[in-house]
Amino acid sequence: MPRARVLALTALALLAFAGNSLLCRVALKDTQIDPATFTAVRLISGALALWLIVRVRGEVQRGGGGWASAFALFAYAAAFSYAYVNLSAGSGALLLFGAVQATMIAYGLWSGERLRAVQMLGLLLALGGLAGLLLPGLTAPPLPAAALMLAAGAAWGIYSLRGRRAGAPLRTTAENFLRTIPFAVLLSIAALHSASLDAAGVGYALASGIVTSALGYAVWYTALKGLTATQAATVQLSVPIIAALGGVLLLGEQFTPRLVLAAAAILGGIALVIAKREQSSTPAR
């Protein structure tokens, strides 16, 4: 694949991932849609769009989807939506990304992986940045919302770990999205007493499900063919920064010194862990 195409597809995918945070935040901040309805519309529309993409592309290899993975995907989407009622786009994306990486690193440690000194320093730096972001203060994110976003990140980390060895990633994702529909319907029924929506809110949810989720994943899986594992992990460090900048430019949010310092510590620390882990797994030549 030509390098220019890989770069263009990667940039589009990263914009789509950050766009999920922006779309969810603006929908829950400026429209009448409630988190449960946003989650349901996002997952159902994403499932239909992904399945259509799979059919158009003519993929015949069976996916590796399952109900446990689908529930993890649903838990991520639901917690993500409820958290963004009270979080800014930037802090939400940073908490989400940090929790995803922390979950996957913790699984590696539990599986017997050992960290080198620089990796341990990176892990401590990232944890310190997370603690600094959550410490009480005027610019600290609300703790219940932050806890929900951390839970969303953990769920996405579990979903990612379960899908690492699954074949046909796009078809697997489509199957898992389809299996989230019963969970999304049950959530909507349970939250029926607080259900509300309007055309703008539904529009944002559809954009999140179809464009930044379904099409975003399709573009990402295409771009992955031209990226190494380290490159793929590292470029995703930009997603919280893109989301934060989008929140400032499009939603009028503040890019506070606390968020800047926390982002530098969390993303820099994770980058050290990722880079050294890849170096340690590469055979000497």
Buried (B, 14 or more C-beta within 10 A) or exposed (E): EEEEEBBEBBBBBBBBBBBBBBBBBBBBBEBBBBBBBBBBBBBBBBBBBBBEBBEEEEBEEEBBBBEEBBBBBBBBBBBBBBBBBBBBBBBBBBBBBBBBBBBBBEBBEEEEEEBBEEBBBBBEBBBBBBEBBBEEEEEBBEEEBBBBBBBBBBBBBBBBBBBEEBEBBBBBBBBBBBBBBEBBEEBBEEBEEEEEBEEBBBBBBBBBBBBBBBBBBBBBBBBBEBBEEBBBBBBBBBBBBBBBBBBBEEBEBEBBEBBEBBBEBBBBBBBBBBBBBBEEEEEEE
